[in-house]
Amino acid sequence: MKEEQITIARMEDNSFMEKSWETLYEKYPDFFEKVGCDPMESCMCWGVECGIGWYDLISALLYSIKQHEKHIKERNDWHMKEYGEPLEKFKDYFPVTLQQVKEKFGGLRFYYIGGDNHIAGLVDMAEEMSYKICEQCGNPGRPNKHGWIRTLCDKCKEERQ
């Protein structure tokens, strides 16, 4: 069983929010419906497999994907109402389905099916940004050069030694 990672974050209004993968699963249930399923069915059965320091990065990515898909739906609904058919450029769009979210070689790996070029750009950007964010605490970090490659800040690197 995987150890639950939890951090507490102070929000702009001075309230506090618990950050855990469980809160992310609750926030975006459509993306995480396979968490806890049979491993033969999906790699998402294990949930997000990286440190909680990337919570904000992954949350922002999922929010951006949701917004893009909402925009496509709204434009298609309007076009259907006005012209009786979907927009040609969105006709073959399939919503994003997560296959696996994990750390590999010190960076975020976000495997999915569906989406379009916009989604691919969002994912590429998030994966690149992960090399600048500590996987443990979310502060600025960088990948280590020896041993098991992890992206950590100096403080988290020292704590691991």
Secondary structure, 3 states (H helix, E strand, C coil): CCCCCEEEEECCCCCEEEEEHHHHHHHCCCCCCCCCCCCCCCHHHHCCECCHHHHHHHHHHHHHHHHHHHHHHHHHHHHHHHHCCCCHHHCCCCCCEEEEEEEECCEEEEEEECCCHHHHHHHHHHHHHHHHECCCCCCECEECCCCCCCEECHHHHHHHC
